[in-house]
Amino acid sequence: MKLLKTKIDGPCLIKTTIFSDKRGYLKETFKNNLIDKINFPFDLMSYSKKNVLRGLHLQTKNSQAKIITVTHGKIFDVAVDLRPNSKTFGEHVSLIISDKSDFSFYIPDGFAHGFVCLSSECTINYKCSDYRNKKFERTLAWNDKNLKIKWPIKNPILSKKDDLFGLSLIEIKKEILEIQNEKSYEIFKNKSGYLIPFSLNNNIPIKTKRIFIINGNKNFVRADHAHYKCSQYFVVLSGSVEIEHEDFNGKRITKLNSNSKKGLFLKPKTWCKVKFKSKNSIIIVFCDREYEFSDYIENYKYFKEIIKKK
């Protein structure tokens, strides 16, 4: 067995040898050491009739790598790149796979997947790198014009979920980025108050070199700048805030309070504005660099020029 690259970095064909004789055929579909450092603990199978389209499916959290093998029939299969920082974000790989194909299709995590059945019926086996997480299951609209997928049929048979609740590429990207920036932590409460433990080597997503605390009253605004090299992790200890943050992926707003159980991780070259939404709010900020005045970007127009070049 060997891996063959596709036009997008990541997805590939797992090519195998088919051993045929008058009785039928035998072929290997998977070897555990073929794809490094990825386990596939979860298998599932789907059966579909002609013109049924399933997809485009993904999990915005606990994203699954998949290996697609057609055991009966023929499909038109599609994988869409939804890795936010990928140069090929929104692009796709499409191919026809059948039970006669001498390959399976490996799709890394960070991709949406879907197919349409071309034969009278088809059966597909999926190997998945993570378990199902219903809370974060999403459908990317199969007919989103931004995807430019040339489906072989115009009026597929769809589930209610895929037909009515498909999200656009823009909506999916926004949700993925919000999840990517949020890092969770635990809060232990009782009648006397609460305790939030932070381990610098565990639940803090950066190698911390500096910590500072900001206190502010309602409608107070802090930050309003970016950093060239410093990453930051924001946690609200008391009250509530609204953090407006912008990078080359666009502008977003994250709301946090002392009950959130999550913080906000911001990479370098992210413009940040903190708006305090309640009286006497307190934020703790973890940084991966010592204070350097030269690391600050305080001119917004200059910042916009920087992120345009990325």
C-alpha positions, 0 to 999 in steps of 0.5 A: 500500500502507498499514499498518492497526493492530491491537488490539495496538501493533506488528502491523499489516495491510499492505493492498494493491490487488488488480488482477483481470480474467478471467485472474486477479489481481495484487497487491503484497505488499511494498515495501522502504520500507514498514516503516522500518529493518527489512530482510527478508533471509530468505524461506521457504515452508510447505505444510500440509494441512487442520487442520495447526497450526504453532506457536506459534513464536519465537526467544528470541534473534535474534527475527524480525519476519515478514510473512505472506502466504497464496498459496494456501488459508486460515488462522487466524493468531495472533501472541502478544506476548512482549515482556517489558515490553509492557503487552499481554504474553501477549495476541494478535492473531488473524485469518483470511487467505486467498489472496483477502485484500487484505492481508499480516500484519506481526508485529514481533520479540518475538512468537510466531507460529502458524496452523492451515490451514482449507482443504484445503491452504494455502501461506504465504510468510514474509519474516523480518528475521533468519536461523534460529537453531536453538539458540534456537528455541522453541515456545509451547504452542498450547493454553496456557490463559493465552493464551485463544486461540479456535482454530477446531478442537479436535484439530489435527494437530501435529508432535512438537515442537509437541505434546510440547515446547511451553513455557508462557507463564511458562516462555517469559517466564523464558527471554526475561528471562534472555537479555535480561539477559545480555550477552556478552564475549570471553575470550582465554586461554593458559597464562599466564592470560587477558585480558578486553578491555572497550570502554566504547563497544562490549561494555559495555551502559551508558554507564559513569561508575563502576567498582568491584571486589568480592572475596569468599570462599565463602558471602559475600553482598554487595549486597542492595539496589536502586537508583532510577536506576543501571543496572549490569553485572556480570562475574566475573573470578575464581571463581563467583557466584550473583546473585539479582535481582528486578524487577516481572517477578519473581525470578530467579537467574543463575549466572556464573563466570570462564569464562561469557563473559557478564555480567549487566545490571540495570536500575534498581529491580532488587533484587540479592543477590550470593552468592559460590560459590567461594573468593576470587571477584572481580567487576567492576561497571560503573555508569552513574551516580556514587555517590549514597547517596540512590540506594540502596533498602535496605528490601526491603518498601519496594522491593516497594511500589515495583515493585507500582506499576509 
